[in-house]
Amino acid sequence: MAFKEIQSSVGEQIFATTNENTREKFIVRTYNHLFGSILAFTGLEILFFKTGLAQYIASALLSVNWFIVLGGFVVTSWIASRAAHTSKKLSSQYLALGFYVLVESIIFVPLLYIANHYAPGIISSAALVTLLGFGGLTFIALWTRKDFSFLGGLLKWGGIVALLFIGGSLLFGFNLGTYFSVGMVGLAGAAILYDTSKILHHFPEDRYVAAALELFASVALMFWYVLRLFLGSRR
């Protein structure tokens, strides 16, 4: 009887260790793909600006009704996220992530073009603040190991309210202002905590590409509104 108990205890320890190692590999892969996505996004923006494509992209997007741009972005984001989460083929997951990074890089061009024109140097400052914010929030989630799943409902309704405000501003022409940008930075921070918590506790271990996509989307959202805040302070 004692021997069986020892066998059972050793088996449980080996199983727990194996699970822990698998989870660690998943986390490392997720963050490697996240940083790869950030590098790809940065490389695309450099390419757009170095080749002069940024001016044409900015002019094209700024001349189109922003409802169409926003609607197209929401749809493509949903498609990419859905594909990364449901596709069993790793190649399809990578395609979804690459497509999402490409769309994000195009959407960002007008804001980056305006920032670069009116306040040179502001982009690197906003990027640094975003990375520091991301690093701090990631440290909190990793250090506390807290499950932030409860933020899911807040993010859902916060996102709906934000879209309503953005839609109203486009429809009626009012300025969202500094407080809205601050609120969106806070919402992005909550999304980073939520995503990191899911990566630690809930994400299937074969979906590191999908996890990286979600986390990249949250970091991009924070960068967008930090840059808007910096740009607003310079005007």
Secondary structure by P-SEA (a helix, b strand, c coil): caaaaaaaaaaaaaaaaaaaaaaaaaaaaaaaaaaaaaaaaaaaaaaaaaacaaaaaaaaaaaccaaaaaaaaaaaaaaaaaaaaccccaaaaaaaaaaaaaaaaaaaaaaaaaaaacccaaaaaaaaaaaaaaaaaaaaaaaaccccccaaaaaaaaaaaaaaaaaaaaaccccccaaaaaaaaaaaaaaaaaaaaaaaccccccaaaaaaaaaaaaaaaaaaaaaaaaaaaac
